[in-house]
């Protein structure tokens, strides 16, 4: 998220909003960023982003500089930054928090009394979640809709939040979003992480696990799951930069299952084999 410099209005007309949304398309195409949600308010914006390549700072630097250049070109005589310093970011690792965050973003215009109903919001991702408009290629809605249990359940959750019957996780604090944080930062000078093709990434997983490609992708036939499949989901996201829907098609899993696979590998707990495999793939700590 970020605010306008000197408390100025950023998104004052349709052209400015469309300029910003066009740059989100660039974030997806150039940096492999997955956009799950957005809300453009008069003097600030919120984005829900997933950066499999670990390049958040570089992507946001591009967004900020390109948006600033576009605004200054449109207004002769304007010069200098339009944002109030560096963007703020908050790392989300919990599915319940992630779901509530989407509701918070989409209800921002209602809470600010810019619109009377969430469906009247023009510059949030809500309409794409409920089929009110076609979903742009850079916006990923399937994963969160799957977590909610469908559009109707998503709408029901929004209503519960709006009327005060649902307040989200105990640690959900919108005011903390604007406080300085180091969480999730990536140094601007960090070299880009190599991006593999899906076939190459799966082959690497097969090598380190000792499984065949079919075995890596196979759904478990008994209790305990298939840790090689979990690892494949994590590595396809991390090294190949694939979205959860794309990973799901390769592994025969739903986006929500892929989300759980990735979370299981990120925090392997007492699963020592996962730690060994992750180190073999280039994660020396066995974490991340």
C-alpha positions in Angstrom: 0.0 0.0 0.0 1.0 3.6 -0.5 -0.4 7.1 -0.1 -0.2 10.3 -2.1 2.5 12.8 -1.3 1.4 15.7 0.8 -2.0 13.9 1.2 -2.8 14.7 -2.4 -5.5 12.8 -4.3 -4.0 10.2 -6.5 -7.0 8.6 -8.3 -9.1 11.6 -9.3 -10.4 10.4 -12.6 -11.0 7.2 -14.7 -7.9 7.8 -16.8 -5.6 7.8 -13.7 -7.3 4.6 -12.4 -6.9 2.8 -15.8 -3.3 3.9 -16.0 -2.6 2.2 -12.6 -4.5 -1.0 -13.6 -2.5 -1.2 -16.8 0.7 -1.2 -14.8 -0.6 -4.1 -12.7 -0.8 -6.0 -16.1 2.9 -5.1 -16.5 3.7 -6.4 -13.0 2.3 -9.7 -14.0 3.9 -9.9 -17.4 7.4 -8.5 -16.5 7.9 -9.6 -12.9 5.7 -12.7 -12.6 3.7 -11.0 -9.8 0.3 -12.6 -9.0 -2.3 -10.0 -8.1 -5.1 -11.3 -5.9 -6.9 -8.1 -5.1 -6.8 -4.3 -5.2 -8.6 -1.2 -4.0 -7.9 2.2 -5.4 -9.0 4.9 -3.0 -8.8 8.7 -3.6 -5.5 9.2 -1.9 -4.0 5.7 -1.5 -4.1 2.1 -2.8 -4.1 -1.4 -1.5 -2.8 -4.4 -3.3 -2.7 -8.1 -2.4 0.3 -9.5 -4.2 2.2 -12.8 -4.4 5.7 -12.7 -5.7 7.1 -16.2 -6.4 10.4 -14.8 -7.7 11.0 -12.8 -4.5 11.1 -9.5 -6.4 8.6 -7.4 -4.6 10.8 -4.4 -4.3 11.8 -4.4 -7.9 8.2 -4.8 -9.0 6.9 -2.0 -6.7 9.7 0.3 -7.7 8.7 -0.1 -11.4 5.0 0.5 -10.5 5.8 3.6 -8.6 8.2 5.1 -11.1 6.0 4.3 -14.1 2.8 5.6 -12.5 4.6 8.8 -11.4 6.0 9.3 -15.0 2.5 8.8 -16.4 0.9 11.3 -14.1 3.5 13.9 -14.6 3.3 13.6 -18.4 -0.5 14.1 -18.3 -0.2 17.3 -16.2 2.2 19.8 -17.8 4.3 21.6 -15.2 4.0 18.7 -12.7 7.3 17.2 -11.5 8.6 15.0 -8.7 7.2 12.1 -6.7 3.5 11.5 -6.3 3.8 8.9 -3.5 4.6 9.5 0.1 7.9 7.6 0.2 8.4 3.9 -0.1 5.5 1.5 -0.2 4.4 -0.3 2.9 4.1 -4.1 2.9 2.8 -6.8 5.3 3.6 -10.5 4.9 0.6 -12.8 5.1 1.0 -16.5 5.6 -2.4 -17.4 7.1 -5.3 -18.4 4.9 -7.9 -16.9 7.2 -6.1 -13.6 7.4 -5.7 -13.6 3.5 -9.4 -14.1 3.1 -10.3 -11.3 5.6 -7.8 -9.0 3.9 -9.7 -9.4 0.6 -13.0 -8.4 2.4 -11.3 -5.4 4.0 -10.0 -4.2 0.6 -13.3 -4.5 -1.1 -15.2 -2.8 1.7 -12.8 0.1 1.8 -15.0 2.3 -0.4 -18.1 1.5 1.6 -16.4 2.3 4.9 -15.2 5.6 3.5 -18.8 6.3 2.4 -17.7 6.7 -1.2 -20.4 4.2 -2.2 -23.5 2.8 -0.5 -23.0 -0.8 -1.6 -19.9 -2.8 -2.4 -21.3 -3.7 -5.8 -21.2 0.0 -6.7 -17.4 0.2 -6.3 -15.7 0.8 -9.6 -12.1 0.6 -8.7 -11.7 -2.5 -6.6 -11.4 -6.1 -7.7 -14.8 -7.0 -6.1 -16.6 -7.0 -9.5 -14.2 -9.6 -10.9 -14.9 -11.8 -7.9 -18.6 -11.8 -8.4 -18.8 -11.8 -12.2 -19.8 -8.2 -12.5 -17.1 -7.7 -15.1 -14.6 -9.9 -17.0 -11.6 -10.8 -15.0 -8.4 -9.4 -16.4 -5.6 -11.8 -17.1 -3.4 -10.4 -14.4 -5.9 -10.8 -11.6 -6.1 -14.2 -9.9 -9.5 -14.8 -8.2 -9.9 -18.6 -8.3 -7.7 -19.4 -5.3 -9.5 -17.1 -2.9 -12.9 -18.0 -4.2 -12.0 -21.6 -3.6 -10.9 -20.8 0.0 -14.2 -19.1 0.6 -16.2 -21.9 -1.0 -17.6 -20.0 -3.9 -19.1 -16.6 -4.8 -22.1 -17.0 -2.6 -20.0 -17.8 0.5 -17.7 -14.9 -0.4 -20.7 -12.5 -0.5 -21.9 -13.9 2.8 -18.6 -13.2 4.4 -18.6 -9.6 3.1 -22.0 -9.0 4.7 -20.9 -10.5 8.0 -17.9 -8.1 8.1 -20.0 -5.1 7.0 -22.6 -5.6 9.7 -19.9 -6.2 12.4 -20.6 -9.9 13.0 -17.2 -10.9 11.6 -14.0 -9.1 12.7 -11.4 -11.4 11.2 -8.4 -12.9 12.9 -7.3 -11.4 16.3 -4.1 -10.0 14.8 -5.8 -8.2 11.9 -5.0 -4.5 12.5 -5.5 -2.2 9.5 -3.8 0.7 11.3 -0.6 -1.4 11.5 -0.5 -1.7 7.7 0.9 1.9 7.6 3.6 1.4 10.2 7.2 0.9 8.9 8.1 -2.8 8.7 11.0 -4.9 7.4 8.8 -7.9 6.9 8.9 -9.3 3.4 11.4 -6.7 2.1 13.8 -7.7 -0.6 16.9 -5.6 -1.3 16.6 -3.7 -4.6 20.1 -4.8 -5.6 19.4 -8.5 -5.1 19.9 -10.5 -8.4 16.8 -12.0 -9.9 16.1 -15.6 -9.0 16.5 -17.9 -11.9 13.1 -19.0 -13.4 12.8 -22.5 -14.6 10.3 -24.1 -17.0 7.7 -26.3 -15.5 9.1 -29.5 -16.9 12.6 -28.7 -15.7 11.3 -27.8 -12.2 9.4 -31.1 -12.0 12.4 -33.0 -13.2 14.5 -31.5 -10.4 11.9 -32.6 -7.9 11.9 -36.1 -9.3 15.7 -36.2 -9.0 15.9 -35.1 -5.4 13.0 -37.3 -4.2 13.9 -40.4 -6.2 10.4 -40.5 -7.6 9.3 -40.8 -11.2 7.5 -37.8 -12.8 4.3 -39.8 -12.5 5.0 -40.5 -8.8 5.7 -36.8 -8.1 2.4 -35.7 -9.6 0.3 -38.6 -8.2 -2.5 -38.1 -5.7 -1.9 -40.3 -2.6 -3.7 -43.6 -2.4 -3.6 -43.9 1.4 -3.1 -41.7 4.5 -0.1 -39.5 4.9 -0.3 -37.7 1.6 2.4 -37.4 -1.0 5.3 -35.2 0.2 6.9 -35.3 -3.2 3.8 -33.7 -4.6 3.8 -31.1 -1.9 7.4 -30.3 -2.8 6.6 -30.1 -6.5 3.8 -27.5 -5.8 6.3 -25.4 -3.7 9.1 -25.6 -6.3 6.8 -24.9 -9.3 5.7 -21.8 -7.5 9.1 -20.7 -6.2 11.3 -21.6 -9.2 9.0 -21.7 -12.1 6.8 -18.8 -11.0 3.5 -20.6 -11.8 0.2 -19.6 -10.4 -1.7 -22.0 -8.2 -4.3 -22.7 -10.9 -1.4 -23.6 -13.3 0.2 -25.8 -10.7 -3.1 -27.5 -9.9 -3.5 -28.4 -13.6 -0.1 -30.1 -13.6 -0.6 -31.9 -10.3 -4.3 -32.7 -10.6 -5.2 -30.5 -7.6 -7.4 -27.6 -6.8 -5.9 -24.1 -6.1 -6.8 -24.5 -2.4 -5.0 -27.8 -2.3 -2.0 -26.3 -3.9 -2.1 -23.5 -1.4 -2.0 -26.1 1.4 0.8 -28.1 -0.2 3.0 -25.0 -0.5 2.2 -24.0 3.1 3.2 -27.5 4.3 6.6 -27.2 2.6 7.2 -23.7 3.7 6.8 -24.8 7.3 7.9 -28.4 7.3 7.7 -28.8 11.1 9.1 -32.2 12.1 9.1 -33.5 8.5 12.8 -33.9 8.1 12.6 -35.4 4.6 11.1 -32.2 3.3 13.9 -30.2 4.9 16.5 -32.5 3.1 14.7 -32.2 -0.2 14.5 -28.4 0.1 18.2 -28.1 0.8 18.9 -30.2 -2.3 16.8 -27.8 -4.4 18.8 -24.8 -3.2 17.1 -23.7 0.0 20.1 -24.1 2.4 18.0 -23.5 5.5 15.3 -25.9 4.7 12.9 -23.0 5.3 11.2 -20.4 3.1 
